[in-house]
Each structure stands twice: as C-alpha cells, then as structure tokens.
C-alpha cells in the first residue's frame, strides 16, 4: 500500500506543510486617512516576507510598513506630505513617472500591491478619478485616485542576485515559509507516488481532472473550464 501523494498531503494541511505563521511579524498596514507624521523606530527582518518591515509609531499607535530603499531608523514618514522616500500619499497627488509601492486596491484597503523586495509600479497618467499604473510585468491598470501608496521601491531588491551556493541554505529558506523543497516532477516519480509517474510515457494522462476525482488523483488542472494560452 502506497502513501499519500504530496499534493494530497499538502491540501490536508499537516504540520509538515503548514506555514509557520507564528514566526511572522504581522500584517502591514497604513494609519487611517488624514495628514500626520510618524517616526520609524525600528527596521526588522520578517521571515514571512522578502522585504524588511519598518516599525512606524505615531501618537502611541504602532503599525508595520514595508521599508523602501533609503529609509532608516529615525526617519519621519509623512502622510499626505511632499513626494519623498517613505511618505504615504494619495495617487492623485503623485507626479507621473514616480516609482511607488504598497499600493491600495481601494481607498482604505491598506497596502496590497507591490510589497515584495524590488517590486514597484510607475504612475503613467491621470484621467478623472482614475490613475494609470504600469507594473514591472508591463501590465497597465487603472486604480482609484484616492488610493494611497508609498513613495519608493521596497528594500532588498538585490535578493535574487545572490546564488544559494548550497542546497541546505535553500532548504532552510524554503521551509521557513512552509514550501516544499526539494521538489520532484510528477513524471520523474514512480506510479505509486504520483498519477504522472511510472516508466510508460505514452499515453499521457489528461492534465484536466474531474472535481469529483478521488483525492489521490487530483493533480493538474482540477475541473478546468479551458486549457492553453488565451488568445486575443
């Protein structure tokens, strides 16, 4: 009798595959709307993120924010102030071409977009109550002009340039977030370990699988309406 395949074990959410969120610093957020000043009291490493987080304090209240490049302990962050590194400003008041991060999806949602290290968006233009933003992927989106964003690029942008050098280093980094590593392709496994496994390569099993398939068979595109690259 074989054991459960990895996709099924991960879906069950056992301790081996559960993300150790008890080690994470917490959610990043903005202070409520209004003009105010806050001070950076500390900059911390967050095991759950690629970018460092800044501990920002104002009037006895403390929040975590993604630390942009150039921010340091003692820096003053202004809400609704001038365009300077770390300041949180509404999109309608940010000049075109400015690099921003920690963008809200709707007014008051808190930072939701461009929160990873080195990821940013640029303000392309403004039309009525919408602001056009271009992301690093090239995608252009229109967002409510009342949404806020942080001026600057999230710190640690050179993270991907450093090689792992040793497999053990990568293993610890992946397991700090509950990622599976090392990962074997399904076709490289045995038939008892994965539906794609075994020596026979033809005929290949269908990539799409029924919603009502048994748990050990649910790999690939589950109950997919369509497959392939979208055209047009």
Secondary structure, DSSP 8 states (H G I E B T S, - for coil): -----HHHHHHHT-TTTS--GGGS--------SS-EEEEEEEEE--TT-SS-EEEEEETTEEEEEE-BTT--TT-EEEES--S-TT-EEEGGGS-TT-EEESB-SSTTS-S-BS-STT--EEEEEEETTEEEEEETTS-EEEEETT-EEEES-BS-TTGGGS---SHHHHHHHHHTTT---S---GGGS-TTT-TT-SS--SS---SEE-TTS-GGG--SEET-S--S----
